[in-house]
Amino acid sequence: MVSIIKTLKGGRFDVDVFLANESCLIAKKNKIKFLDCSAFPEEKLKEVFQKINPQIVVTATSFGLSLDKKIIRLAKEKKIPVISLIDFWANYKIRFSNPEKEDLVFLPDLICVVDEYMKKEMIKEGFDRKILQVTGNPFFDGFKKISKAQGAYFLFISQPFTELGIPGFDEVKIFQDFINVLSMMKNNIPVVISFHPREKNKKKYEKIISGANIKIKISKKSGGDLIDNAWMVLGINSMALFLAAIKGKKVVSYQPGVNKEKDVLISNWMGLSTAVYDFNKLGEAINNVLKNKKGAEKFKKIRKKYVKNNSTRKVIKIIKNII
């Protein structure tokens, strides 16, 4: 949303930015003025929203009864048009539903989706094709340069599965598996851990770090800020792995026990990153990735589709047409 906000402000539109939780940190980093609604009760949010009385609402999408859903509900009550952006190929229904339901009660007037594949998958799940518009992801517009740095460390992109009670993965066990394999490979390159903004337990890897014969460091920087100088990027299914792959980095996505068809990381499907679903194949996979280079033509074609798509301009055009 950063590029959308900055472009609208640059075009002399009045833009009021409502944010909550970790989104506030991103806005501060990008010097965007915003209203922190993290602790707002429903009545306070309604009061502020009605005072502004916008012509149009543009939202990101998230899980639970998030701020975007509350704003969509307020906009619907006042018949204000709403556009929502989806940035990742997974969890479509819960982005627009009440917690632990798939009721789609928070549908906007239009949903901007990344590509035709996402559109088809959403239609399969019951979304009306009339409200789905392929625009690409404006966030990808900022990744036009390929990272050419050799890199000085393995970057592990952590995710808060156990902290948030999300079933399927144990990020601590997965990190332990990575360290076990790197130790067997007699790796002497350090490992850097990057936490997700929602992760609160910064000590969950301490036991692994203290017992490892590899130098491991916890960074306060975000995964996106650490990608360029990484030698290889390791993780589960984070969007940061896709971004690393699209920037030309070697990427291994380790999802033990997952059926390939259930893998939500699109860079694995494209062949830009390497997927591993069995611990016994993890070491071999890392070795192969270190030795092999990406298919240049395939990589170039995929990059062009996602990062040279003028997605920000396409979304802005939709907003202007509605206004």
N, C-alpha and C positions, 0 to 999 in steps of 0.2 A: 504493500500500500504506500510505501514511502515515495516511489516515483509518481504515483497518482496524485498524492497530496502536493508534492513540490511542483508538479506540472500545472495543477489547477491554481495554486497560489501564484505561480509565475504568469499565468494567464489572467491575473487580476480578479479571480473569483474569490468570494468570501467563503472560507473553509473553516468550519468548526470541527475540531478533532476530539472525539471522545475515546479514551483508552482505559484499559485496566490491566493490572498485574504486570507481566513481563513485557507487554507491548510498550509500556511507558519507558522502559530502558532503551528500547530501539529508537523511540522518538527523541529521547534526550541525546542519544549518540548522533542522530541525524539533524539535531538542532531544529526540531519541529515543535511548535507551540501546541500544547494539548491540555485537555481537562482530565485529570485523574479521577475516574469514576469507580475505582476499585472498591471503595467502602460505601458507595452511595446506596441507600435504601431505595426501594421502588418509587416511592413518592418524590424523593429528591431528584431522581433521574428524570421522572415525568415532568417535574416543575421546570428543570433546566431545558429539557427538550422542547417543551411547549413555548418557552420564552424565545428560543432560537427560531422555531417554526421553519425548518429548512424546506427548500423546493424539492430536494432529492436527498436520499440517504444511500451511501455506499459503504458496504461492510465487508470485512473478512469473515471467515467462518471458523468455529471452534467447537469444542465438546462441552457437554453439560449445559446448565442454564447460564450461558456466557453473556457478556455485554452485548454482543451482536444480536443475539436472540431477543433480548429485552428491548433493544432499539427497533428491531423489525416489528415487534408487537406494537410499540408506540406509534410507529410510522403507519402501520395498517389502520389503526384506530382513526388516524387523521387523513387517511387516503393519500399519503405521500408516497410517491414511487420509490422502490428500493431495488438496488443492484447489489448482488453479493459475488465475491470472487473466491473460487476454490483453487488452492495452490498445490494440491497433492492428490495422487491417484488412489485414494482409499477413504473408507468411513463416510461415504456420501450422505446416507440417510441421517446419521446421528448429528451431523452438522446443522440440520434443520428440524430437529426433533427434541422433545422433552427428554430429560435424563432417563436412561434405561427403557426408552420406548423408540419406536420408529414411526411416529405419527405424522411427521412432516407438517407440523402446524406452524412452523416459522419460515415458510417458503416466501422468498422475495418475488418481485415482478419479473426479474431477469437474473440468471446465473451465468457469469462469465467462466468458461471452462478452458482448460489448458490445450486440449487437442481433441480430434475426432474420436480417439479411443475412449477418452474420459466421457465424452458425450454419449457414446453407444452404451457404455457400462451403466451410466446413470439412467438411461432410458430403460434398460433391462431391469433396473431396480424400481421402476415405477414413476420416474420423473417425467413430466410433460415435456416433450421435445420442443414445444413452442417457447418455453422460457429458458432454453439452453442456447448460449451463444459462444462459439469458439473464438477466443481472443488471444490465447496464449497466456502466460503468466508474466505480468509486468516486472516482477522481481528478477526474471531471467535476463531482462534487457541490460542489466548491469554486469553481465558476465561475458561480454564480447571478446575480452582478451584471454588468451590461453596462458595458463601458468607454466612458465618454462624453468622455474627453479628446480634444481636437483632434489633439494630437500635435506633436512638434517635429522628428522625423527619420524617414528611411526606415530600417527595421530589416531587416538581412539575416541570416537564420538559416542559419548555415553547418552543413555536415554532413561527416563524415570519409570520404567515398567513396574518394578516392585514397590516403589514409593506411592504410585498412584493406584496400585491394585489392579493394573491392567494384566489380564492373563496372557499366557503364551511364552513370555521370555523372562529370564532372570539375568539382568545386565551384569551382575557381579560374577555369576558363574560363567557367563560368556567372556567377560574380561579375563577371568582366570584361565580359560581355555586358550585364549590368544597368548597369554604370557607363557603358559606351559609349552606351546608350540614354538614360540620365539626362543625360549630357553633351549629346547631340543635342537634348534637350528644353530645354537651358539651365536645368537645375534648380539652384536655389540653396539647397535644403534639404539639410542634412548627412545622411550615411549612417553608421549604426552597425552594426558587425559583432558578432554574438554567436556564440561558438564552442560546439560540442557538447562535453559533458564528456569524450568519448573523443578529441578532437582534441588532439594534442601539438604539432604544428607551427604555432606562433602567428605565424610569419613568412612563411607562404606567400602572403599577400596584399600584402606590402610593396612589390613592384614596381608593382603596380596603384595602390596608395595614393600612392606617390611621383610617379607619372606622371599622376595624375588632376587635373582642374581643379575637382573637387568636394571638399569637406571630408569626409574619411572618418576615423572613429574606431573603434578596437577597444575593446570593453567587456569588463570582467572579470565582469560580471553574466551570469546565464543568460538565455536568450531569454524564458522565462516572466516574469522580473522586468522586462523591458524592453517588453513588449507594450503595456501600458496607455498609455504616453506616446509610442507610435509613431504617425506620420502614416499610414504604410502599411507592411505587412509583406511582405518579398520572400524567396523561398527556393525550395527544390526540392520535396521531399515529406515534410518533417519533421512530426511530430506537433504541433510548436509552431505550424505554420501552421493546422492544424485548430483549435487552442485560440484562436488569434488571431481566426479567423473566427467562432467560436462566441461570442466576447466582443464581436463587433460591429465588428471592425477590417476595413479594406480589405486584401485579401490577393491577391498574385499568385504563383502556383506555376509556375515555369519549368522544364520538363523537355524540353530539346531532343532531337528524334529519337524520342521515345516515342510508341508507338501509344496512342491514347486509351483503348482497352480494357485496356491494361496499366498505367494510372495507378492507384496504390494510395492516393492521397490522397482520402479520402472526402468532404471538404468541396468538392472539385472536382465530384464526382458530384452532390452536393446543390445545387450552384449557390451555395454560400456563399463560395467563393473562385474566382478566375479562373485557369483552366489555359491555359498557352501551351506549344506543342510545336515552334514554329518561330521562330527569331530574327527573321525579317522581320515577324512579327506582334507582337513584344514591346512595341515603343513604342506602337503603337495600343492594345494591351490595357491598358497602364499608364494612358494618357490616358483611356480609357473608364471604368476603375475609379475614377479620381479624380473624374470628372464624375457618375457614376451612384450612386444610393443603392440599398441592398438592398431587396428586396420585403419590406415590413414583416410581413405576415401569415405568409409562408412562413418567414421568419427566426424569428419568434416560435414557430411550431409546432415547428420543428426544435430550437430551444433547449430547449423544454419537454421534448421526448423524451429529450434527452441530459443536461441539467444539473438537471432537476427530477424525477429518476427514483428518488431515494432508493436509489441503487446500494449505498452502504455498508451501509445497513440490510439490504438483501436478501442481501448476502454474509455479514453477521454472523449472520443467521437460519439460513443453510445451515450455518455453522460450529457454531452452538449445537445444531442438530438432530443433527449427526454426533456431537458430544461426548455 
